[in-house]
């Protein structure tokens, strides 16, 4: 994101990206960045209100990663306003599907939601016959990760499923 790292948050005075979502507007062409309670803006497009930070965000443990979720424009707008709703099923079972690879996200829609995900305790799932492929959460894991080129995903790209949507914070989106 180029020069954004040198900008300061007007609320906490940390470098931009601190995650406090003070509502300040920082816009770049093609990228919409905003915060909790603040408007998201880009160029001359209409602003959209961001959803609040997930409940208990700062108390969540585990590795925090920048990830991507590809979807339709309509679903993307709902995510921005209301947060994620976990799917009831899928390759890894219930949860919110993300990828560290933006190319994987683009395969699911042209509206890309950029997030920070607190992955917590993560289970590696590298085969369709893995005994915890869809039950990892009931074994104490917060997320499941499919590594690239393991044969699970036709594209060969990595994918992660996060069980609790409160572990995911919307940072921006790309259209």
N, C-alpha and C positions, 0 to 999 in steps of 0.2 A: 504494500500500500504506500510505497514511496515515502514522501515526507511526513506522513501522518504520525510516525513514531516520535517526531520531534515536537509535536504539538502537546500542549498541556491541558489537562482536564480542569475546567474552571471550578469544579466542586472540591476535588481532593488534591489538586495540584500535581498529580502524578502524570507521567507521560500518557498520552492518549492510548487507550487500550487497557487502562486500569480496571475496567469492568464495572465501575460504579454506576454507569448509566445515568448521569446527571441530567440528561435531557438536552445537552448542548447539541447543536447541529454541526455536523462535519460532512460535507458532501463532495463527491467526485463524480464526474460523468460516468454513467453506467453502474455506479455503486451507490447504494443507499446506506448510510450509517446513521444511527440515532440511538436513543436511549429510553429508559423507563420513564414513562410519563411525558416523553418528548415526541416531537414530530419527526418522522423520517422524511428526508427530502433529497431530491436529486434534480439538478437542472431546473426546468420549468414544469416538472410533473407535480401533481397534487401530492400533498403530504399524507401520510398514513400514521396513525397512532401506534406506538409500540406497546407490546404487552409488558406487564411488570416482570421483574426478576423472579425466577422460580422460588417457591417457598423453600427456605432452608438452604439456599444456594451456598452461602459462605461456610456452612457446617459440613458440606459434602466433602468426602475425601477422595483420594485416588488421583491419578494422572489427569490433567486437564489438557485437552487437545482442541485445536481448531479443526472443524469438520464441516461437511457439506451435505445438504439434503435437497435433492431435485424433485420438483413437483410442478403442478399446473399453476397458472397465475391465480386462479380462484382459491385453490388450497393454500398457496403461498400467502395470500392476503389473510386468510383465516389463521394461519400459523403466526403471522406478525401480530395480529390483534389478540389472539387467544392462547397462544402457545401450542405445543404439540399434543396430539392425541395419539396414544400408542396404537399400532395395528393389533388386531386380535390374533393374528397368525402370520406365517411367512416361513422362509427358510430356517430362521433361527427362533421361531415362535413369536410370542407377544413382545412388543416394544417399538421403539422409534428407530428406524433404519437410517444410518448415516455412513459417510465414507470420508476418509482422509484424502481421497483422490477425487478432485472435482470432476474429472472425466467420468467417473462412475456415477456421480450425482446427475450429470447432464443426460445420462441415459434414461432418467426417470422423469425429466421435464426441463423446460427452458427457464423456469423460475428457480433459482438456486438460493437457498437459505443458508447463510454462513453462521455457524454456531460455535460456541465453546461448549464442550461436553466434559463433565467430570465423570470419568469412566469407572471409578471405584475399582472393585475387585473384578478382574476381567478373565474370562475363560476363552482360551484359544479353541476354535472349532475348525478342524481342517479336513473333515470328510463327512459325506452324507450319512455314514453309518456311525458317527460319533455317538456314544451312549447318552451324552447330555446335549445333543444338537438343539433340542427345543425345551429342555427342562433345566438349563443352567441356572436360572433364577431361583428355582426351588432348592438348589444346592448352595445358595449363599453368594452367588455372583451377581454383580450389578450390570454387567455388560458381557456380550459375547463378540468375539472378533474372528473374522475369517481372513487369513493372510492371502496376499496376492499369489496367484498361480498354484493354488493347492488343489484345484479341480472342483471346488464347491460352486464357483461363480463362472458362468460361460465366458464372460469377458476377461477373466483372469485378474480382475481388479479387487482390491480389498473392500471389505464391508464390516460394519459394526452395528450391533443392535443394543440399544440402551433401554433397559426395562422401565425405569422411572423417568418420565418426561421432566421432572423437577431437577434432573441432573443435566439438563440442556438449557443453555441460555442463547437466545437469538442475538447475534451481533450486527448483522447487516443482511442485505440480499442483493443479488445480481439478476438482472433481467436481460 
